[in-house]
Amino acid sequence: MEPSEGNAWFYIQDHQQQGPIGIFELRKLLEQGILTAETFLWTKDLEDWQMVKSLNLFPDSMVNHGMEEETPINLAGNWEEVKKDTYPNGRPIVRYLARFFDLSLFSLFLITLVSVFSPKFIVESSGIAIFMFSLVLYILVEASILSIFGNTLGKALLNARLRMVNGDPIKFFTALKRSIFVTAAGMGFGIPIINFICFYFSFFDLKKNGRSTWDNQIGTVILYGKVSFARIIFVSLFPISLLVAGLII
């Protein structure tokens, strides 16, 4: 399928996904030599990233701008390295770590707040019940955070950004719809056994297709960038430490 000129576009620069931008901005970047014929582009009509020179949307004079003065860089030869940080890879581990970090942080805040006003509720409720309650309540909280800030703390720490595929800001009801979809289809509302089944299918769906079912349906996209090993360790250990602390207490 040929991509439409009205689509939002994403490009890779210094192993980071950039965008979304319109076709006019994309042409300007090519004319200025900021992007080259071997820059990888993606838009919603493309199944995978493709080089500028493989698309028929740009004149040869624009695509080859500045190529004579510079030694061409064979980005295709480094594609496996580039691909590790790009959208088609899906990166389910990064997404899961970010979500569990956000949920753990919210649960800590919620339990602390409830303990002040109703300590009996915390004492008499099971850990699973508290988790499910936090998960459902977080739907509204996450939607509010995404509509105000455009991202969550967990995603920001792991250099992942949530955007609309057409470049528009994420509005509250769009974010709410996505949060409900993720909680239901991706986490099974936290119900034991069902949530593991949902994790299993959503993991391999994301790994295979690069996009989750809910992002396809709603029109959102997650962009991934490089993230340090130290941040991965921190984001991973935070929910684990809270779980261990809860068991000890």
Secondary structure, 3 states (H helix, E strand, C coil): CCCCCCCCEEEEECCEEEEEECHHHHHHHHHCCCCCCCCEEECCCCCCCEEHHHCCCCCHHHHCCCCCCCCCCCHHHHHHHHHCCCHHHCCHHHHHHHHHHHHHHHHHHHHHHHHHHCHHHHHHCCHHHHHHHHHHHHHHHHHHHHHHHCCCHHHHHCCEEEEECCCCCCCHHHHHHHHHHHHHHHCHHHCCCHHHHHHHHHHHHHHHHCCCHHHHHHCEEEEECCCCHHHHHHHHHHHHHHHHHHHHC
